[in-house]
Amino acid sequence: MLFIKGEVRKIDMIVSSCNEKENFEIATAKVELYKGCNMISELPKMIEEHSITITLDTSTLDAGYYNLVITYSIGAETMKRKFEVEIQDVC
């Protein structure tokens, strides 16, 4: 995901099942932003049916590369998704 410093954007991660008939609920979720191997913040999130929504505000972040890690649980399983984020300066 590419951002220009100062952008504030909503991000929705949709969770789906391989079995279309399977009903599931996202029980918990945690969203962390990493620069290198250092977690720099935990972001607020909203769980709604089969999606996890966050808002990423880049105004206080330095230009560079980050990893957005979303950890969520469904039943007895815990899953993680990692997204690469690039923030560029305006100039």
Secondary structure, 3 states (H helix, E strand, C coil): CEEECCCEEEEEEECCCCCCCCCCCCCEEEEEEEECCEEEEEECEEEECCEEEEEEECCCCCCEEEEEEEEEEECCEEEEEEEEEEEECCC
